[in-house]
Amino acid sequence: MPVVVVANPKGGAGKSTLSTHIAGYFATSGHAVLLGDIDRQQSSKLWLSLRPPAAKPIGAWPLDAESVGKPPKGTTHAVLDTPAGLHGKSLKDALKVATHVVVPLQASVFDIFATKPFLDELAASARAGQFKVALVGMRVDERTRAADQLQQFVEGVGVPVLGYLRDTQNYVQASAHGVTIFDLSPSKVERDLQQWQPICRWLDGAA
């Protein structure tokens, strides 16, 4: 079973937005997906509570406060949202169940400096090689110097970059209603869906 862990020790990197949208993609693809949240803020859990009955179902992954166990039977896909500062036992527990780790980062020097040691930590994990790692740029304006710096950074880390998602209110408005761009009319979010295509292909390879 694919278990996608979304993690970055830097706060505000876009973990909850990415987690909910990955879960939304799996759901709209017809999978039985659970979304878990081990962040104390419980943003993904709140998002689930807002999800309308007419949307494709996404279940809540019941998690122990002290550890991350395997998703229950009957699930085909699972997504785990994680907190800022993830390290130590919490990181090890998350990696124990992970088949894929997606690392979101923004085009800022703070995200870049926080992400490099984390990627090194993933590579040094006892389970390294048993899960795939990839990056996703979040809220990226390709016209800026910051985007150029991000591009230079990702080219040197040896980790695949699945794509760059633009800074748009589409994500904010969708999240406020418990949905994702995959739940919306394609004509309204066409550009965003195009940016998700390489990410979706990678996720489909998780099946």
Buried (B, 14 or more C-beta within 10 A) or exposed (E): BBBBBBBBBBBBBBBBBBBBBBBBBBBBBEBBBBBBBBBEEBBBBEBBEEBEEEBBEBBEBEBEEEBBEEBEEEBBBBBBBBBBBBEEEBBBBBBBBBBBBBBBBBBBEEBBEBBBEBBEBBEEBEEEEEBBBBBBBBBBEEEEEBBEBBBEBBEEBEBEBBBBBBEBEBBEEBBEBBBBBBBBEEEEBEEBBEBBEBBBEBBEEBE
